[in-house]
Amino acid sequence: MASARWRQCESITSQLGFLAKHPTTGAAIQSPYVAIADKYMTQANRLGSEIYQIVRENCTGEYKGASPQDDVMKRLLRARKGY
């Protein structure tokens, strides 16, 4: 969700620009969407790191194939069909 919200803020920033008009003084200020996007990006990175840490701690054995990417999808699809 944080990643989706970050992308939405980035899209709005691309459309409206990095600057906004201050409501009382009329001076140029940083767009609030830039700060919001930064917070969501930080949150998404933190959550991704937490997920990675949990997965790393719960791995019980090392992968023993030639490469983790070798026909993984093919093997999964065949296992589901019972071939």
Backbone torsions as a table, in degrees:
resi	resn	phi	psi	omega
1	MET	NA	-41.4	179.5
2	ALA	-63.1	-38.6	179.2
3	SER	-65.8	-41.6	178.7
4	ALA	-65.1	-40.2	178.9
5	ARG	-68.8	-35.9	175.9
6	TRP	-61.5	-45.9	179.0
7	ARG	-61.5	-37.9	178.4
8	GLN	-64.9	-43.3	177.7
9	CYS	-63.6	-39.6	177.9
10	GLU	-64.4	-38.0	178.2
11	SER	-64.4	-43.9	178.9
12	ILE	-65.1	-40.3	177.7
13	THR	-62.6	-39.2	178.1
14	SER	-64.0	-35.7	-179.3
15	GLN	-76.8	-43.1	-172.0
16	LEU	-97.4	-20.3	-179.1
17	GLY	99.1	175.7	-176.1
18	PHE	-88.0	-12.4	-177.2
19	LEU	-111.7	150.9	176.2
20	ALA	-134.2	170.8	179.7
21	LYS	-100.0	129.2	178.6
22	HIS	-64.2	135.3	-174.2
23	PRO	-64.8	-30.3	-177.8
24	THR	-102.9	-40.8	-175.9
25	THR	-92.0	-23.3	-178.2
26	GLY	80.6	2.4	179.4
27	ALA	-75.1	159.6	178.5
28	ALA	-75.3	133.0	177.0
29	ILE	-133.9	167.8	176.5
30	GLN	-66.5	138.5	177.4
31	SER	-61.0	136.4	178.7
32	PRO	-63.7	-23.5	179.5
33	TYR	-67.9	-26.4	178.0
34	VAL	-67.6	-46.2	179.3
35	ALA	-66.7	-39.9	178.9
36	ILE	-64.3	-43.5	179.1
37	ALA	-61.8	-39.7	178.9
38	ASP	-62.8	-41.3	178.7
39	LYS	-64.7	-43.1	179.4
40	TYR	-67.1	-37.9	178.6
41	MET	-65.2	-42.0	177.7
42	THR	-62.3	-42.8	179.3
43	GLN	-64.3	-44.3	179.8
44	ALA	-63.3	-41.4	178.0
45	ASN	-64.6	-41.1	179.4
46	ARG	-64.4	-44.8	179.5
47	LEU	-65.6	-39.3	176.7
48	GLY	-62.2	-40.6	177.8
49	SER	-66.0	-38.8	177.8
50	GLU	-64.7	-42.6	178.4
51	ILE	-63.4	-44.2	179.2
52	TYR	-60.7	-41.8	-179.5
53	GLN	-63.7	-41.5	179.3
54	ILE	-64.6	-44.1	178.7
55	VAL	-64.0	-43.3	-179.4
56	ARG	-62.8	-39.5	-179.9
57	GLU	-71.7	-25.9	-175.8
58	ASN	-98.9	3.0	175.8
59	CYS	-73.0	124.9	-176.0
60	THR	-95.4	-25.8	-178.6
61	GLY	-143.8	162.8	179.9
62	GLU	-85.3	145.7	177.3
63	TYR	-67.9	133.4	-174.0
64	LYS	-112.7	20.3	177.0
65	GLY	-90.8	175.8	178.1
66	ALA	-63.4	-43.5	178.3
67	SER	-155.2	141.8	-180.0
68	PRO	-60.5	-20.5	-177.2
69	GLN	-93.4	-2.8	-177.0
70	ASP	-72.1	104.5	173.8
71	ASP	50.1	34.4	179.9
72	VAL	-63.9	-44.9	-178.6
73	MET	-65.3	-40.4	179.2
74	LYS	-61.3	-44.0	179.8
75	ARG	-65.9	-38.3	178.0
76	LEU	-64.5	-44.1	179.5
77	LEU	-66.3	-39.3	178.2
78	ARG	-67.3	-38.5	179.7
79	ALA	-64.2	-33.9	-179.2
80	ARG	-71.2	-36.6	-179.7
81	LYS	-81.0	-15.3	179.3
82	GLY	86.0	21.1	179.2
83	TYR	-79.8	NA	NA
